[in-house]
Amino acid sequence: MAGVVVTLAYFVLVGYLAKALRATQRLPVVIASIAGLMGTLPAVLYALYYVVANVVA
C-alpha cells in the first residue's frame, strides 16, 4: 500500500512541475525536467521494494 501511495505522490509531483514549468519555461526545458524525474522512478520503486522485502519481512 505504501508503494502505491509513494508512486501516486511521485506522479502528482511530476504533474505539478509540468504545470509550473510550462507557464514559465519553454517546452524543451519542461521535457528535460520531466525526463529527469521519470529517470529516478526505477530507483524509488526499487528502494520501496527493498524496504518491504528486507526490513518489513
SVG drawing of the C-alpha trace seen along z (x, -y; Angstrom):
<svg xmlns="http://www.w3.org/2000/svg" viewBox="-2 -32 20 44">
<polyline fill="none" stroke="black" stroke-width="0.4" points="0.0,0.0 2.8,-2.4 4.4,-1.8 1.1,-2.8 0.9,-6.0 4.5,-6.9 4.2,-6.2 1.0,-8.3 2.6,-11.1 5.6,-10.9 3.3,-11.3 1.4,-14.2 4.8,-15.9 5.7,-15.3 2.3,-16.8 2.7,-19.8 6.2,-20.5 5.0,-20.2 2.3,-22.7 4.6,-25.1 7.4,-24.9 5.1,-25.2 4.0,-28.6 7.5,-30.0 9.8,-27.9 10.0,-26.7 8.9,-23.2 12.4,-21.6 13.1,-22.6 9.9,-21.1 10.6,-17.8 14.1,-17.6 12.9,-18.2 10.2,-15.6 12.5,-13.1 15.0,-13.6 12.2,-12.9 11.0,-9.8 14.5,-8.5 14.6,-8.4 11.3,-6.4 13.0,-2.9 15.3,-3.8 12.4,-4.9 10.5,-1.8 13.5,0.5 14.1,-1.3 10.5,-0.6 10.8,3.0 14.0,3.4 12.4,1.9 9.3,4.1 11.2,7.3 14.0,6.9 13.0,4.7 9.3,5.4 9.6,9.2"/>
</svg>
